[in-house]
């Protein structure tokens, strides 16, 4: 019989050889998922023996992670803003960097009882919109995406968090007019911003497994910021705030795009690593 401690060590070795960062943490989380245990129990009961079914499940999942499939796709979920979001190959995996946008909105609108109308362009899992609705109990919102698969996941997450009555999701891209649904007070967006041709700079987990349509954005990585700012006047109220996630070293360029669109009060907010991650402004 094989014990949890033994298969954990074997799994860590396999993931380390595959070049996986934080191999021990990922191995623990894979074991916890495969055995329906908490990570603490995986760590605390190394002597527990495994049956063949449990061992087979672990070995299959470790093999997937060794191929650099993201852990979130293996487990089917990812934590964001203390909420557990379902994910799929149709969506970007929520990242801590994107929580910078939530912090920026909360700083700009400290009144939690505000009846805000929030628009999330390129919603993916719905992580930005649904996290904001979890904070603003009187707010409502709309998420758009041009992927039916992503919208299915976003709606699933809204149901999981009991937010379906306040969150709607529609099939649309930047260039389609969604003004028939009214205008909005807050616009958030994490658009594609990786320049075409820079796929080799991405981790295999991203380049091989996340949707390219949600990653790449033209020769300079800025084409979607231009598209979004050009359509905002028909979607946002006068004085509404817009919050963009941006890539490394893109903040100044996005600021110039927003200035060209006659936006005011433009601010930059860094993420926890000090990277200029959120650029905001007012219509």
N, C-alpha and C positions, 0 to 999 in steps of 0.2 A: 504494500500500500504506500502511496505517496502522501506526504503531509503538505499542509498549506505553506509551511516554511520552506520546504524543499522545492516546491513548484514556483514559489515566489523567487527564490534565488536563481533558478533556471530561467525564469522569465526575464528577470533583470539583466542577466548575462546576454540573452538573445536580443533584447531591445538595445542594450549598450552597443553590441556589435553592429546593429543596424543604424547606429548614429542617432538614436532617439534621445532628445534632451530630457532630463529628469526621468530616466528610465525606471528608477525604483518607484517613484510616485505613480507613474503610469501603470506599472505592473501591479501595484497595490489596488489601483482603481479598477483595473481589468479583472482582477480576482474578485473584488467586491461585487462588481456587476455580474460576473458569471455565476457566482455563488449566492447572489441576493443577500449579501452581508454588508455591513457598514465597513468603511476602510479601517476603522478602529479595531473591529473584530478580526479583520485579516491580520493586522499587526499584533493583536493581543493573544491570538490562539495559533501560534505557528505549529503546534504539535497535532492539531486537528487533522485527522486522516480524510482523504478524499475518495469518493467512489469513482468508477470509470467514467460515468456521465459528466461529473463535475470536472474531472481532469481533461476530458475531450473538449468541453466548452472553453476552458481556459486556454488550451493549446491552440484552438482555432482562432480565438480573439487575439492572442499574442502574435500569431502568424500575420494577421491582418495589420496589427500595429507595426510589426517589423517591416512591412511593405510601405510604411509611412502613411497609412491611412489615419486621418485624425482621430484622436480618442473620442471626440464628440460624436463623430459619425458611427463609431463602434458602439457607444453606449446609447446614442440617439438623443442626447440632451447636453446642454451647456448652461452653466449658471451665469447670469448677467443681472446686475443690480439686485442681488439676493433672490432672484426668481430663477426657476429652472425651465429653460426654454427647450422645446423640442426642436431638433434640427434635421436636415436631410441633405442629400447631394444637390438639391435645387436651391439651397440657401447658403449665404456666407455664414460662417460660424461666429456668433457674437464674441467680441473681444473686450477685455478690460479697457483698452484705449477708447472705445466708443462710449464708455460711461462718462467721459469728459463732456459730451454733449448734454447728458442728463444734468450734470452738475452746473453747466452753464445756464441751462433753462431755469433751474431752481434758483440760481443767483439772480437772474433777470426778473423772475416772477416769484418772489418769496411768499406771496399770499396763496396758501395751499387750497383755499376754498374758492379760488377764482374759477369762473365758468369759461375756461379757455376752449377754443376750437383749434385742434392740433392736426397738422398735415405732415405725414411722413412719406417722403418721396423715395421710392426704392426700398420698401419696407422689409423685404426678406423674411426673417422669422417674426417680424413685428416687435423686435426687442426695444427699439427706441420709443415707439408709440405706446406700447403696453406698459413699459416702465414708467413713462410719464403719467399715464392714466392711473397707475397704482399710487402715484404721489398726489395727483390733483383729483380729488374724489368727485368734483363737480364738472370735470372736463369731459369733452367728447373728442373723437378723432377719426381720421381717415388715413388708411395706408394704401399706397399704390405700388404696383409692381407689374412688370410685363411677363412674369413667369407664373403660370397657373400653379405649378408645383410649389413655388414659394408662398403663394396666397393660401394654398391649402394648409401649409404649416402655420402660417400666421393666424389663420382662423382657429386652428386647433389650439394654439397657445392662448388666444383670447378666451376660448371656452374653458381652458384649464385654470385660468386666473379669474374666471367669472367676470370678464370684461366685455363679453359679446354685445351687451346692450349699449355700450358706450363706444365701441370700436367697429368701424366698417372697413372693408377691404375691397378694392376694385382693380380690375385689369387695366393698366394704362402705363404709358411711358412718359418721359419728360415732355414730349411734343404734343401730347393729347390734352385737350382742355377738360379739366375736371371741375370747372367753375359751376356747372349745373348743380353741384352739391353745396354751393355757397362759398363764402370766403372764410379765411382762417386767421387766427391771431398769432399762431406760432407755426413755423415751418422748420422741420428737421430733415436732414438728409445725410446719408453716408453713401455717396455715389461711387462708382468705379473711379479710381484715380491712379492706377499703375500705368505708366506709359507703355504703349505697344513696343514689343521687342525686348522688354525687361523680364520676361518669364524666368530666365536663368537666375535672376537675382532672388527669386522667391524660394522659400522652403518647399521641399517636395510635398508636404502636407497641403500646402496652398495651391501650388502649380498643378498638381496631379488630381486633386480631389475637389476643389471648390470651383463653382461655376465661373468660367472666364468672362461671361457677359457681365458679371458683378465685380470684375477686377480691373479690366483693361479699358482705357479711355483715350485712345488716339495717340498721336506721336508725342505729345507733351503731357498726357495724363489729365488734361484740364477741360476736355471738350464738354463733359457733362455739367461742369459748373457754369460754363457759358450758356448751355441750353436751358438749365434751370433758371438762372437769373433772368433770362430773356422772357420767361413766361410768368414770372411771379406776380406781376401787376394785376393779372386777371384772377389770381388765386388768393392773394393775401390782402387783408385790410390795411388801410393806411396806418402806418405806425407799427405794423406787425413786425415781429422779429424772426430772423432766419438764422439757423445754426447749421453749419457745414462741418463734417469731419473732413480733414485734409491729410495728405501724406507728408512724409518727412521733406522739409525744405519747400513745401508748396504754399505755406501761409501767405507770403508776400504776393505771390502771383494771384491767389484767390482774392485777396484784399483788393488788388487792382481791378479784377473782374467785377467785384461788387461795387467799387467806386464808379466804374464806367456805367453801371446800371443805376447810378444815382442813389445808391443806398448810403445811409448815414450811420453814425455811432458804431463804426466797425471796430470790433475788439478781437483779440487773439487770446486763447486760453490754452495753457500747456497741459499735457497729461502727466501722470505720476512720474514718468521718466524724464520730464522736462521738455519733451517734444511738443512743438506748437501744433496742437491736434484739432482745435475747434476755432473756426472763424465765424463770427456772428455780426449781424448788422440789422438795421431797420429799413423797412420799405418807406 
